[in-house]
Amino acid sequence: MNPPDIIESRGLVFKYTRYDDANDQTVDFTALRDIDVNIERGEFISIVGHNGSGKSTLAKHMNALLLPTSGTIWVGGFDTSETDNTWRVRQTAGMVFQNPDNQIIATIVEEDIAFGPENLGIEPSLIRERVDWALGAVRMDGHQRSTPHTLSGGQKQRIAIAGVLAMKPDCIVLDEPTAMLDPLGRKEVLETVAQLNRDEGITIILITHFMEEAAKAGRVIVMEDGKIAMDGPPGQVFSNVGRMREIGLDVPQATELAYYLRENGVNIRGDILEMDEMADEICTLLR
């Protein structure tokens, strides 16, 4: 039986060296500070934080792209700092990056998606099945012979996700996958990852700076200065508007409106996340 936690870290610290122009010297910078986190299989988690908060650094540890300076992170039960585990870690947790053009390497869609399974040594007949299944899972059926450069940004990102899916990971880590997309592309990608979590049971870890996207997850982790500042259900996290502002983050528009109404004496819930929910609540109050 698989352990409940697909990702676990204890005392995770990551430091890197950077150049300090003001003092004309190199200095150590601590990007992650004693991170303790448990992520269960099948969760849909969003991680938010301003630039430099450590959210992308944490994401890269989940795929062994970065290794801890101290402390430990286990992915699928494998200690990422042990080099013999690197391949298993990356099979467990696939990574999708911000720019799909940097992840798509082939000139034909089906060849790009087949690249990962081929490197895993999968039988050719099974690769064909995986390619078709992965395209269906991201709702890109019929695009097997398409050329990536003819696709929209949202479609390209879904192809990048399909390329990870074809390797059958238990978890997908998406590092700001919608940052370069228009609203339609963002909607396509977010619906796709939500569907993969709901229908396929794949653990989703979404790094984003769009609070409305983060609110779609079942759990939100807020990063600040290399630490976890808040961790909980979206309604609980975002209703703490004052703390989010201290950290330098916005909240969903509906949550902010609920906050202002409450500040002005309106007896309305503070954990509202969407405008439709806000409209229903106001209609109830008016009755």
Buried (B, 14 or more C-beta within 10 A) or exposed (E): EEEEBBBBBBEBBBBEEEEEEEEEEEEEEBBBBBBEBBBBBBBBBBBBBBEBBBBBBBBBBBBBBBBBBEBBBBBBBBBBBEEEBBEBBBBBBBBBBBBBBEBBEBEBBBBBBBBBBEEBEBEEEEBBEBBBBBBEBBBBEEBBEBEBEEBEBBBBBBBBBBBBBBBBBBBBBBBBBBBBBEEEBBBBBBBBBBBBBEEBEBBBBBBBBBBBBBBBBEBBBBBBBBBBBBBBBBBBBBBBBEBBEEBEBBBBBBBBBBBEBBEEEEEBBBBBBBEEBBEEBBEEEEE
